[in-house]
Amino acid sequence: MTSLDLDQAAETFAQASDFTVGVEEEFAILHPHTLDLVPRFEELRAAAAADSVLHDSITGELISSEIEIISGIGEDLHHALERQRERRRRLFALAGAHGVALGATGTHPWADYREQPIIDTEHYRRVEEGLKYVAWRNNTFSLHVHLGVRDLDRAVRVCDRLRPVLPLLLAISANSPYIDGRDSGLHSTRTQSFTKSFPRCGVPDAFGGWQAYREYIEFLRRTSSIVEFTQVWWSVRPHFSFGTVEVRICDAQATAQESDALASLMAACIAQATREVDEGVPFADPAPRLIEENMWRAIRYGLDGRLIDLELGEEYPARATIDRLTAWTAPIRAELGIELSFPERNGAQRQRLMIDAGATREEVYAASVSETMQTYSEEVTV
């Protein structure tokens, strides 16, 4: 359901089960030797039709040189990751059989967006017609996580509570220093290119509950601003089709282990926010302009910089974000059996070490693609 039947959306959430999990990962489709983007999505999708597991787990994401793999509904995080690992293994095997590689950084370092064909579907034709340059420019790759949250009013309040968490997750995930053939100096050019360009995107307003959110969607529909709810691209949003809270702020991750750890942390953050909504835990709702300060710092410096404790008005090392979110989510992680393990440096930091040592962009990207091809393709179902 991508329609704007808001009564049906409320019914979907009324029937949702708490803490089911869905994982979505986007990969660049690459020439195996040059690592250029190649428009082979339709070919891979058609080939996947013969795979009983993979055929309904592959989706498109705007351009024909990008492919998304989805876990479907997991009963819990562990089940979702088990499903996703099996689907990734099959996807990488399929790609190899068709002579393509897959990459997992937030942007492609040198690809020309003007040369990337849009997938020919009604949805993406509508996106292209409505956004033009903004759509053409969006050659980006990310990791999304859905968590089931029963009751739409509750889900909107969970989204509100996650607003100041979004920059922290972005800093941890930063994995895209390159764009348009050059080192941008940023840690997440994907966020600057997509989140700062698309309408109804980035950190949403705080709505306080379903009634205000519904009025917002009805305003967009009444003014012909949108025709389907997926045109609301906020970095956290209630997903009307699935009865979930979806977090969409993170760059794609170069290694399978990082992707699993980040997906686990994202699910834990949504679940912890849900528990706190239920328990009436006090929440200091920061002004959008304050959250935006941390968004910029995460985009520019990632884990190499400093973020702001918005309650205290004090800076702290961005690397401490991992410890802060680990501590905040400890109660729900203990309840759900979620463990976290992150490497010493994230994707952007590893790339920047190579850049600072004099490596070319081709060498830097090749190292990242090598990590991706090895860690995702060698997985086995647990």
C-alpha positions in Angstrom: 0.0 0.0 0.0 1.6 3.2 -1.2 -1.7 4.9 -1.4 -3.0 7.7 0.9 -5.8 5.7 2.6 -5.1 6.9 6.0 -7.8 4.9 7.7 -6.2 1.8 6.2 -2.8 3.0 7.5 -4.2 3.3 11.0 -5.7 -0.2 10.7 -2.4 -1.6 9.5 -0.7 -0.2 12.6 -3.5 -1.5 14.9 -2.8 -5.0 13.7 1.1 -4.7 13.7 3.2 -6.8 16.0 5.8 -5.0 18.2 9.5 -5.5 17.3 9.2 -7.5 14.1 12.2 -6.4 12.0 12.9 -5.7 8.3 16.3 -4.8 6.8 16.9 -3.1 3.5 20.4 -2.8 1.9 21.3 -1.0 -1.3 24.3 -1.9 -3.4 26.0 -0.4 -6.5 26.2 -2.7 -9.5 29.7 -2.5 -10.9 31.9 -3.6 -13.8 34.2 -6.2 -12.1 37.4 -4.7 -13.4 36.9 -0.9 -13.9 34.4 -0.7 -10.9 32.3 1.8 -13.0 28.6 1.7 -12.4 26.8 -0.5 -14.9 23.0 -0.5 -15.5 22.3 -4.2 -15.0 19.4 -4.1 -12.5 16.7 -5.4 -14.8 18.9 -8.3 -15.9 19.7 -9.3 -12.3 16.0 -9.0 -11.3 15.0 -11.2 -14.3 17.6 -13.8 -13.4 16.5 -13.9 -9.8 13.1 -15.0 -10.8 14.4 -18.6 -10.9 15.5 -18.4 -7.3 12.7 -19.3 -4.9 14.2 -17.3 -2.1 15.7 -14.3 -4.0 12.9 -13.6 -6.5 10.8 -11.6 -4.1 13.7 -10.1 -2.2 15.2 -7.9 -4.9 13.8 -4.4 -5.6 14.9 -1.4 -7.6 16.0 1.9 -6.2 15.7 4.7 -8.8 18.7 3.9 -11.1 19.4 0.8 -13.1 22.9 0.6 -11.6 21.6 0.0 -8.1 20.0 -3.0 -6.5 18.3 -3.4 -3.1 18.0 -6.6 -1.1 15.3 -6.9 1.6 14.9 -9.4 4.4 11.1 -9.3 4.5 9.5 -9.6 7.9 11.6 -11.2 10.6 9.9 -12.3 13.8 12.7 -10.5 15.6 16.1 -9.0 14.9 17.9 -12.4 14.9 15.4 -13.9 12.4 15.6 -10.8 10.1 19.4 -10.9 10.0 19.4 -14.6 9.3 17.0 -14.0 6.4 19.1 -11.1 5.2 22.4 -13.0 5.3 20.9 -15.8 3.2 19.5 -13.3 0.6 22.8 -11.4 0.4 24.7 -14.6 -0.1 22.4 -15.5 -3.0 22.5 -12.0 -4.4 26.3 -12.0 -4.5 26.4 -15.4 -6.1 23.9 -14.2 -8.7 25.9 -11.1 -9.4 29.1 -13.1 -9.8 27.4 -15.5 -12.2 26.4 -12.5 -14.4 29.8 -10.9 -14.3 29.2 -8.0 -12.1 30.6 -6.8 -8.7 28.7 -5.1 -5.9 29.8 -2.1 -3.9 28.5 -0.7 -0.6 29.6 2.9 0.0 27.1 5.7 0.3 28.1 7.2 -3.1 30.1 6.0 -6.1 33.4 7.9 -6.1 33.4 9.0 -9.7 30.3 8.0 -11.6 28.5 10.7 -13.6 24.9 10.9 -12.5 24.0 12.2 -15.9 24.7 8.8 -17.4 22.6 6.7 -15.0 19.3 5.6 -16.5 16.2 5.6 -14.3 14.3 2.3 -13.7 11.3 2.2 -16.0 8.4 1.8 -13.5 5.4 3.9 -12.9 6.7 4.9 -9.4 10.1 6.0 -10.6 8.7 7.8 -13.7 6.6 9.8 -11.2 9.6 10.5 -9.0 11.7 11.6 -12.0 8.9 13.8 -13.4 8.2 15.4 -10.0 11.8 16.0 -9.0 13.9 16.2 -12.3 17.5 17.2 -11.3 17.0 16.3 -7.7 16.0 12.7 -8.7 18.8 12.5 -11.4 21.4 13.6 -8.9 20.4 11.0 -6.3 22.9 8.2 -7.0 23.2 7.1 -3.4 23.2 3.8 -1.4 21.9 3.3 2.1 20.8 0.9 4.9 17.3 1.1 6.2 15.7 -0.7 9.2 12.0 -1.2 10.0 10.7 -2.2 13.4 7.1 -3.1 14.0 5.3 -0.7 16.4 1.7 -1.4 17.2 -0.6 1.7 17.1 0.0 4.6 14.7 -0.2 7.3 17.4 2.4 5.5 19.4 4.6 5.1 16.2 4.5 8.8 15.5 5.6 9.6 19.1 8.5 7.1 18.7 9.6 8.9 15.5 9.5 12.2 17.5 11.8 10.7 20.2 14.2 9.4 17.6 14.8 12.8 16.0 17.9 13.7 18.0 19.3 10.2 17.6 19.5 10.4 13.8 22.7 12.5 13.6 24.4 10.0 16.0 23.5 7.0 13.8 24.7 9.0 10.7 28.0 9.7 12.3 28.5 6.0 13.1 27.5 5.0 9.5 29.4 7.6 7.6 30.9 5.9 4.5 30.9 8.3 1.5 33.8 10.8 1.3 33.8 10.9 -2.5 31.4 12.3 -5.0 31.7 13.5 -8.6 35.3 12.2 -8.9 36.7 14.1 -6.0 37.3 13.9 -2.3 34.5 16.1 -0.9 36.2 16.6 2.5 32.9 15.3 4.0 32.4 11.9 5.7 28.8 11.4 4.3 28.3 13.1 0.9 25.3 10.7 0.5 23.5 12.7 3.2 24.4 16.1 1.6 23.3 14.9 -1.8 20.1 13.2 -0.9 18.9 14.4 2.5 19.6 18.0 1.9 18.2 18.0 -1.6 14.9 15.9 -1.6 11.7 17.6 -0.4 10.2 16.3 2.9 13.5 14.7 3.8 16.0 14.8 6.6 15.0 15.3 10.3 11.2 15.7 10.5 9.2 18.0 12.7 8.0 16.7 16.0 4.3 15.9 15.5 3.2 14.8 19.0 0.9 12.0 17.7 -1.1 10.6 14.8 -3.6 13.4 14.5 -1.1 16.1 13.7 0.8 13.7 11.4 -2.5 12.8 9.6 -3.3 16.5 9.2 0.1 17.0 7.6 -0.4 14.1 5.1 -3.9 15.4 4.3 -2.4 18.9 3.7 0.1 17.4 1.3 -2.6 15.4 -0.5 -5.1 18.4 -0.6 -2.4 20.7 -2.1 -1.3 18.0 -4.7 2.1 17.9 -3.1 2.1 14.1 -3.0 0.1 11.2 -4.5 1.6 8.4 -2.4 2.9 8.4 1.2 6.4 7.2 0.1 6.9 10.7 -1.3 7.5 11.7 2.3 11.2 10.9 2.6 11.9 11.8 6.2 14.9 10.0 7.8 12.5 8.4 10.3 8.9 7.8 9.4 5.9 5.6 10.1 5.7 3.2 7.1 2.0 2.9 6.3 2.3 -0.4 4.3 4.1 -2.4 7.0 3.0 -0.9 10.4 6.7 -0.1 11.2 8.9 2.8 12.2 11.5 3.1 9.5 15.0 4.6 10.1 16.6 5.7 6.8 19.5 8.0 7.8 22.5 5.6 7.4 25.0 5.2 4.6 25.5 1.7 3.1 28.1 -0.3 5.0 31.3 -1.7 3.4 31.3 -4.9 5.3 28.6 -7.4 6.3 29.6 -7.3 9.9 29.3 -3.5 10.1 25.9 -3.7 8.3 24.6 -6.2 10.8 26.0 -4.2 13.8 24.4 -1.0 12.5 21.1 -2.7 11.7 21.1 -4.1 15.3 21.8 -0.7 16.8 19.1 1.0 14.7 16.5 -1.7 15.7 17.6 -1.3 19.4 17.2 2.5 19.2 13.6 2.2 17.8 12.7 -0.4 20.4 14.2 1.6 23.3 12.3 4.7 22.2 9.1 2.7 22.0 9.7 1.4 25.6 10.2 5.0 26.8 7.1 6.2 25.1 5.1 3.4 26.8 6.7 4.2 30.2 6.3 7.9 29.9 10.0 8.6 30.3 10.6 12.4 30.2 11.9 13.6 26.9 13.6 16.9 26.2 12.4 17.6 22.6 15.3 19.6 21.0 14.6 22.4 18.6 15.2 21.5 14.9 18.0 24.0 14.7 19.9 22.2 17.4 19.5 18.8 15.9 20.7 20.3 12.6 24.0 21.3 14.2 24.7 17.7 15.0 23.5 16.7 11.5 26.1 19.0 9.9 28.8 17.7 12.2 28.0 14.1 11.3 28.0 14.9 7.6 31.3 16.8 7.7 33.4 14.9 10.2 31.6 11.6 11.0 33.3 9.9 13.9 36.4 12.0 13.5 34.7 15.1 14.8 32.8 16.3 17.9 29.0 16.2 18.5 26.9 18.2 20.9 25.1 16.9 24.0 21.9 18.9 23.3 20.7 18.6 26.9 23.9 19.9 28.4 25.0 22.2 25.6 28.5 20.6 25.6 30.6 19.0 23.0 31.9 15.4 23.2 34.1 13.2 20.9 31.9 11.7 18.1 33.5 8.3 18.7 31.8 8.3 22.1 28.4 8.2 20.3 28.8 4.4 20.0 29.2 4.1 23.8 26.3 6.5 24.4 23.8 4.7 22.2 25.1 1.3 23.6 24.4 2.5 27.1 21.0 4.1 26.2 19.7 0.9 24.5 21.1 -1.5 27.2 17.7 -2.2 28.8 16.0 -3.2 25.6 19.0 -5.0 24.2 19.1 -7.1 27.3 15.4 -7.9 26.9 15.8 -8.8 23.2 19.3 -10.3 23.3 20.9 -7.8 21.0 24.7 -7.6 21.0 26.8 -4.8 19.3 30.3 -4.9 17.9 31.8 -2.1 15.8 35.3 -1.9 14.3 37.8 0.7 15.5 37.2 2.8 12.4 34.1 3.2 10.2 34.0 3.2 6.4 34.7 6.9 5.9 37.6 6.8 8.4 39.2 3.8 6.7 38.9 5.5 3.3 40.3 8.8 4.7 43.4 7.0 6.1 44.1 5.7 2.6 43.5 9.2 1.1 45.8 10.8 3.6 48.5 8.2 2.8 48.3 9.2 -0.9 46.1 6.5 -2.3 44.1 7.3 -5.5 40.3 7.3 -5.4 40.4 4.1 -7.6 42.6 2.4 -5.0 40.4 3.6 -2.1 37.3 2.3 -3.8 38.8 -0.9 -4.8 39.8 -1.6 -1.2 36.2 -1.0 -0.1 34.7 -3.1 -2.8 37.1 -5.9 -1.9 35.8 -5.8 1.7 32.2 -5.9 0.5 32.7 -8.7 -2.0 34.5 -10.8 0.6 32.4 -10.3 3.7 28.9 -10.3 2.1 29.5 -13.2 -0.4 31.1 -15.6 2.0 28.3 -15.5 4.6 26.3 -18.7 5.3 22.9 -19.0 6.9 23.1 -19.3 10.7 
